[in-house]
Amino acid sequence: MSPNCGLKCHGGPGYASPADAIKGPREEVLFVTAPNAADGPDAIFTVDVNPESDTFCQVISRVDVPHIGDEVHHTGWNACSSCHDKPTEKRSHLIVPCLNSDRIYIINVENERKIYLEHTIEPSKLHSLNLSFPHTSHCLADGNIMISTLGEANGTPSGNFLLLDGKTFEPKGTWPADEKTVPFNYDFWYQPRRNVMISTEWGSPNHIKKGFNPAHVGEGLYGNSVHIFEWDSKKYLQTIDLPQPLGALPLEVRFLHEPTSEHAFVGCALGSGIFRIHPVEENSTTHAATLVAFIPSKKVSGWALPEMPALITDILISMDDRFLYVSCWLHGDIRQYDISDPLKVKLNSQVYIGGSVHTESNVKVLEGEKPIEALYVKGRKIEGGPQMLQLSLDGKRLYVTTSLYKKWDDQFYPEHVKSGATMVQVNIDPESGKMEINRDFLIDFGKIEGGPYLAHEMRYPGGDCTSDIWI
């Protein structure tokens, strides 16, 4: 069965529903963005994750981009399950925005073993629209592609959204109909049947590029708000200022996959709070934020500050809307929360992958926690911490990469930059949900020719838990 087809194929990409996606074929390859940790060009890799394959855990295709210092980061699709009812559409191209260069690459992945660069949108085309620092990309049901941007052309913070034509891959303009921009931007997720879109905030591109300075948070150079838009009219409706300090740097936002659901979750990096975003009452266009979980900072010695936040850098919701996965890049743990009742979120399982507070780091936790052993997989010490997450459609395998952003990696985990990132796999019991690290799975991006590389985001050819939206 083609990965571009659900169990009841409509001829278009993806699946008819989240329930059909869960029954889809097992993932065999992943597309991975990988900034170069040295001075070479960044790359997009196809890696083999099929344990029955002769090339298991190896790179089977790659694109080396033609410029240096782009910082390939997140990716999106030209078409996804939002176009499932359109037989003429195909999930054939990865959209690859570059944070540092403001360039956007279009990668043809129709043949996953022979991927190639098909088109490049040069920075000047974004700058002509007064946009920079492109980040999250989502395909839309109308054939367009929408990309969040974090800055104006000169790098000062401004939240806007670029529209690309899904056929020509050329810019068409910006998304908000009323030309409303918000102070900061980062991620976004839309829920058409609720007629709502939510966007989040990182910070000022000019300052992000220089590394993280905690003083900049107090100076207003990083965000703590989420923004609500009306989807069909493209109008800005509301800003929700998340309470401080728990709401500092709200990064990833995820709606439940069920397309009629009103529940979305946001993970806050610096604040380490997890908020549920929801209407204040049924069918209301006014939304509220409710804190559903909080990860306390650790009191430490041997680190830059006396307290270390968890630094929530990614969240993911399982396709059945049962679990919320949270990566804590500094503390080193992945937390799995049971959200089967979104109003009563409960921690269900936890594993540690790298991080800053294990037994082989220089950081000491001062208040009575049991020491966490450094993680070795197939003899390789895992540096960095759990960053990007991707879950199998059936919810049984979680893939984890360890790079956040090259400048920040070098600041917090310099050995990680020297050795390159890794990808590990966590197995999940389908009944209890309990997580366990797979000691037989490792992709070492430090050993790939041309590197070392800092592996970041992952995509499956047929769609995944973080790219598909149902209409």
N, C-alpha and C positions, 0 to 999 in steps of 0.2 A: 504493500500500500504506500502510495506517495506520502511523504511527510507534509506536503502542502494540501492534504485532503483529510477531512474528518471522517468519522464512520459513515456519515450521510453526506457524501460529497456534493456540494453545490457547484463545483467547478472553480470556485474562487479559492484564495489562500486561507490557510488556517483551519479553524474548526467552527462548527455551528454553535457551540456552546462550551462553557467550561467543563461540563460533564463529558462531552465528546472528547475534549482535549485530554482529559485524564486517561481515557481509553486509547489514546494515540500510541504510535510506535515508540519504543525506547530510543532515546538519543544515542547516536553513534559518533557524531563529531560535534565540536564546539568551535565557534569563531571567537577569537580572543584579541582584544586590542592590547598593544604592548609598547609603551614608550621605551626608547632606548636609554639605558642607564648610563651609557658612556657618551660618546660624541657622534654616533652614527644615526641614521634615519630610524624613525619609529616603524613598527610593523603591525600587520594584521595577520594572524595565524589561523589555519585550520588545524585543530588537534584531534587526534583519534581517541575516543573514550569508550570504544567497544572492546570489552575484555576478551572477546573471541577473535579479535583481529591480530594479524601479524605485526601491525604497526601501533599497537595499543600504547597510549601515553607518549606518542611521538607527533611531531609536526609533519603533516602530509601535504600542506600547501601554504604559501605565504605571499604577501604583498609587502615589499619594502617601499615606503612612500618616498617621493623624490626630493623632499626637503629635510632639513635638519631642525630639530627643536619644535616640531609642531605640537607635541603632547596630544596624541590620539587618546581618547578618553572613553566617553560613552558612545553607543551606537543605537541606531534605530533601523526600521525597515521601510522600504518603499510601499509595501502593502502588508496587511496583517489580517487577523480575523474580523476586523471592522469592515473588510471588503469581501467577506466570505460568500456573499450572494452575487458577486460580480465575476462571471466565468472568464472574462478577458484579463483579469488582474493576476499577477504572479508575485510571490515573495521571492524576488530575484536579486535585489540590491541592498547592500548595507550602506546606511548613511553614517558617515564618520566625521563628526565635528571635531575640530582641534582647538583646544583651549588657548594655547599660547600664540598661535599664528593667525587665528581667526579664519583659517582655511577649512573647507569641507570637502572630503573625499567621498566619491561614490564608487563602491567596490562591487563588481559583478561576482555573485556567488552561486550562480545557477549550477555550475559544476563545482561542488565543494572541494574537489581535489585539484582544481585549476582556477583558483580565484584570481581576479586581476583588477587593476585600477582602470575604470572606464571613463571617469569624468572628474574634473576638479573645479570647485567654485573658489576663485581666488579671493583673498581678503578685501580687495578693493570693492567687490560687489556687496559685501556686508557693510563696509564703511560708507558706501554711497547711501545706505539706508540708516546711517548713524548707529550701527550695531557692532558689537564685538563679543568675544568670549562665548561662543556657542556651546551649548551643553547637551540638554536632553532632546532627543528626537522621537516623535511619534508620527506614525502614518494616520491619515484621516480617511473617513469613508468617502469623502468627495474627491479623492484622488490626489489631494495635496499632502505635503509633508510639513510638519510644524516643529520648529526647533526653538527652545528657550535660549535667550541671550542675556548675559549678565551685565553688559556695559554698553556705553556709547562708543563711538569710533575711537575716542582718545583713551578709553579704559576707565573712565569714571563710572560709578555704579548706576545702572538703570535697567529695570526689568521690562523686557519686551519679547516678542515672539516673531521669528522669521517664518515665512511661508515659502516653500519650494513647490514648483510644479512636479508632480509625480512622474511625468513622462520625460520632460526635458531636463529635469533636475536644476532648473534655473530659478533664481529668486523671483517671487511675484510681489513681494511687499511684506507688510507686517500684519499681525492677526487682529489686535483689538480694533473694533469698528470706530470707537470714539477716540482713538489715538491715546488712550490712557496708558501711561506707564507707571510701574510701581517702583519703590526705591531700590529694591534688590530682587534678584531672581535666582533660580537654580533648577529645581525639578518641577514637573507638572503632571497631572493625571486628569483625564476627563471621564465623566460618567453620563453619556448622552441621555439615557432614560430618566435621569434625575435632572437633566438640563443644567449641569454644573461642571466647572473646572476649578481645580485647586492648584495654586502654585506656591512654591516655598522660597527660602532665601539662604544664600551663602554670604557673599560679601563683595567688596570692591575688587575688581579684577587687578588693578594696578598694585594692590597690596597683597592679594592672594599670591601673585607671581613672585613676591619677594620672600615668602615664607610666613609662618604664623607668628604674630606678635600679640600676646594677650592684651596689651594696652590698647590695641586697635579696636577691641570689642567695646571698651568703655568710651572710645572716641567716636562711636557710631559708624564704624567702617565694616561691621558685620551685622546681619539681620537677626530678628527674633519674631518675625510675623509670617502668617500665611494669608493668601489672597484668594478671594472667591470671585469667579466670573460666571456670567450666564452664558451657557454654551452656544445656544442657537443664535443669539443676538451679538455675541462676542463682547458683551459689555462688562466692565468692571462693576462689581456689586459691593464688596466689603473687604476690609482688612481686619484680621484677628491678631492682636498683639499678644503673643504667648507670654505667660508670667516668667519673670526672671528670678533666679538664674536658670531654672529648669528648661526654659524655652529658647536658650541661646543657640543660634545656628541650626534652624530646622531645615534639614536637607531632604531626604527622600520622602515622597508621599505615595501611598498606595491605597486605592479603593479596594474593597472586596471584589472578587471577580464576578460574582453574581451581578448582572447588569442593572438590576432594579435596587440594589443595596444603597442605602444612604450613608454607610459607614466607611470612613477613610482613616488611615493612621499615618502619623508623621513622627519620624525619629529625629531628635535634636542632638546634634553632635556634641557641642561643648556643654550644653545643659544636661545631657543624658536623660532627658525626660521623653516619654512616649505619650503622644496625645491622640485621642480619637476626635476627629472633626466630623460634625453632624449637624443637621438642622435643629434649631432650638425647639421646634415642635413639628408634627407631621405636616409635610408639604410646604413648610416655610422656606423662603429663599434666604432667610437670615440664618447664619451658622454660628456654632459655638465650638470651643475646644475644651475637652475634658481630659485631665491627666489620668492615664490608666496604668502606668508603670514608671518607675524611676530607679536608676542605677546609681547608687551613691559613689562619690569620689573616694579614692583611697588615700589615706594619709601615708606619705612616703618620705624616704630620704634617698639621696643620690640621684634626684631628678631635678628638672628645671624649676619646679614649683613644689611647695609643701603638700599639695593635694593634686592627685592625678584623676582627671575625669575619665569615664569609660570611652568617650569619643565614639558615639554611635555614627557610623559612616555609611551603613546600608541597612535597609529593611526589605523584607520580601514576604509575601503572603502565598501560602500553598494554594494550588488550583482549586482545592475543595473548600477553601476559606476556613480551614480548621486551625491552622497554625500561622503565627507571625514569627519570622526569624529576624534576629537583630545581631549585627556584627559590632563588636566593641573593639576598635582598632588598637587602643592603648592597653586596656586591661587584658586583651587577648582571648576573650571568650565570645562564643556564639550562644545567644540565648533563644530558646524556643518557647513562645508563649501560646497557650491555648486560648484562641479567640472565638471558639465555637459559639459562645455568648459574648458579643463585643462589649457588653456592658459590665462583664465580669472577667477581666483578663487575668490569667494565672500562668506563672512560670511552670513549664512542664519538663524541660531538659536543658542541659548546658554542657558544652565541651570547650576545651582551651586549645588554641592554635597560635603559637608564637606569643606576641605581646611584649609588654615591658616589665612584667613583674614575676617572671619565672625564676627558677633557681640558678640560672646561668646569666642573668642580667645583673647590672650594677645597682639596680633599684631594690630597696628594701621596703616592704609594707610594715608599718609601725604598729598596727593594731590587730594582733592575734589571729591573722588568717593562716590557714594551713598552707605551707609552701606549694607552689605549682611547679611541676617538673617541666623543664624545657622539652619541646616536642621534636622528636626525630622520626622521619618517615623514610624508610629504605636507606638509612644511614645519613640522610640529609637533615641538618638542623633547620627548622623553619624559622626564618627571620621575619621581621615585620609582624603584622597582626592580621587577623581576619578582616578583609575589606569587602570586596564585591562578592555577592552571593548569587547563585543560580540553582534552582531546584528542578529536579525532573518532574515531568508532567504528572506522573503517578505519585509523587511525593516521597519516593524511597531513597533518592540520592541528592545530596547537596554538594555543589561544587563551590570552592572557596579560593579566591586569589588574595594576594597580600599587599598590593600596591595601592596607595591612595592618590598621590600626585607627586611627581618627581621631586619638586622643591621641598615639599613637606616630608616625603620619605627620607630625604637626605638630612633633614633637621631632626627627626625623631628616631630614625633607624638607619644611621649611616652604613652599618654593615650590610643591611638589606640591599642598599643601592649597589654596594661593591659586589655582592654575590648574586644579585638578581632575585626576582620574585619566584614564587612557587604556586602551584595549584594543587590542592589536596581535595579529598572527597570524604564526606561524612555520610555514613549509612544511617537510615532512619527506619525503625521498626514500624510497620504499617498499622499495628494495633495500638501500641502504647505511645508511639511517637518518639521514643527514646533515641538519642543520637549516640553514634559511636564512630570514631575516626577509622577509616579504611587504611590499614597499614600497608596495603599492597598497591596503593594508587599514589603516584607522584608525577607531576610534570615540572621539571626544573628549567625555568626560563633563563637561568644564569648560564646554562651550558649550550644554549642554542647559538649557532654560528651567527656572527655579527653583533652579539650582545655584549654584556648581559642585558636582559630586558625586564621591564617592570609590568608584568601582566596585570590587567585591570578588568574590564567588563567582558562577559561571556554571553553568547547567543547560540540557540539551536536553530538549524535550518528551517524546521517546521513550526517555530513559534515556541514561546516559553512563558514563564510565570511573571515576567516583568515587561513584556512588550505587547502582549495581546489585550485588546479592549473590545468588548462586545457591544454591538449596536442594538 
